[in-house]
Amino acid sequence: MIIQSIYSPRLELQKRTAIKALKTLHKFPENLNFRGNLKKLFFEVSQQAIRFRREVTLAQLAAHRIDVKTFI
């Protein structure tokens, strides 16, 4: 009998963050209180992966029509 290990990003995130209520991957940033424009700025979310951006450029802020003063 061969048992195959299937990699699940959702389960991996649950293990590392201890957030058990994670049902779908795209909800992960919301569980961390990233909503709306903040979510769009700092996360790229798909069915298979999440990309977190540590740094945001002024161009990205301008593209989302967010004033820098809202973060200061």
N, C-alpha and C positions, 0 to 999 in steps of 0.2 A: 504494500500500500504506500503510495507516494502522497505526501502532504505538501501542497504548494503554499508558499507565503505570498499573499497579495498585499501590496503596499497601498495603504489608504491614507491620503493626506489628512483627512478629517480625524481619523483615529490617532494619527501621529500628533496633531495639534492638541487633541484632548489630553493625551499623555503628558505633553510638555507644559501645558498651561493649566491643567486641572479644571478646565471649564467643561463641565459635563453636559450642559444644555445645548451644546453645539449640534444642530440637526443637519444643517447644510453649510458648506464651505463659505458661501457668500455672506452668511450671517456673522462670521467670525469677527470682522472689524466692528460690527454693531455691538457685539457682546463686550468689546473693549471700549465702548462709548465713542467710537468714531462714526459719525453720522453726517449725512449731507455732503457738503463740499469738502469737509475734512477727510471723509472716507474716499472721495474721488481723488483728492490730492495725494494721500499717503498710501493708498492701496490700489492694486490692479487685481481684480478677482475674476477667476474663471471656474468652470466646473472641476478642473483638475489641479489648479494651483492658486496660490496667493503670492503676490509680490508686494513687499513693503518697501517704500522709499524713505530712507532716513532723512534725506535732505530734499527740500523743495526750492525750486528756483523762482525768481521774480517772474519769469516768463510763464511758469506754470500757474502762479497766482493770478497773473493777468488773464490767462486763458480761461480760468474759472471765474473771472470777475470778482476776485476777493481782494479787499484792501489790506495792505500789510498792517495797518493800524489795528485790525481786529485781533492780531496775535500779540501785540505789544501791551 
